[in-house]
């Protein structure tokens, strides 16, 4: 059996990784399917048929405006994925660069990056996002910027800590002795050896971004109408908790499954990619 086969077999036997992968793929497939097909248009208002119970024509019923709930959930997955991918991409691009710089240069560069991270962590993620979107204005783009900015210090600290461990390894010391510069060593030796750590952290931050987007949309600061959003579906359903509780249950379950799947996927990837954890299993 090849090494790749062993890796795939081990991954399939890892419960957290398998469940997380299945839930994450379900999220992606639902979002992809909604680009081509939904049971009904999520933008179509049908007031005479508002608040209909689940039935053959509307599998999950309709909301207070007569929109098909299943269609709203499917298209709402698009907003969650877009915000998660772009916000994590922003945080990863700038955070990894700052963390690698801090580890390579040390001294004042490392001190500045760490103090910036400490200042950013003094404010909770959701509070920081609310503050920035309140200043910049509501909308998906501003929500992405706000969540992305919060992700920068997260990736900077993770990158710096992981890179410091690599800089102390013998092969890096040999590279320095051979005359290679800090940039060359960072690109050739440090970053390739911490890629798995960054990917795992990115998966976890993806889940955090989905949760933050839902919270901002719930408060009216995230994705704006008519674009469907799971968080805004929760906000619109809160006045009908005792008459139609399923209108809040459906988007709440969607958010919970998406976050759970990504967290399980990240946990499984960490176990599979960390040699020390592989040996202990």
Secondary structure, DSSP 8 states (H G I E B T S, - for coil): --HHHHHHHHHHH-HHHHHHHHHHHHHHHHHHHHHH--SS-TT---GGGTT--S-SSSTT-B-TTS-BHHHHHHHHHHHHHHHHHHHHHHHHHHHHHHHHHHHHH-HHHHHHHHHHHHHHHTS-HHHHHHHHHHHH-SSHHHHHHHHHHHHHHHHHHHHHHHHHHHHTSHHHHHHHHTT--HHHHIIIIIHHHHHHHHHHHHHHHHHHHHHHHHHHHHTTSSS-TTS--HHHHHHHHGGGTTT-THHHHHHHHHHHHHHHHHHHHHHHHHHHH-HHHHHH-
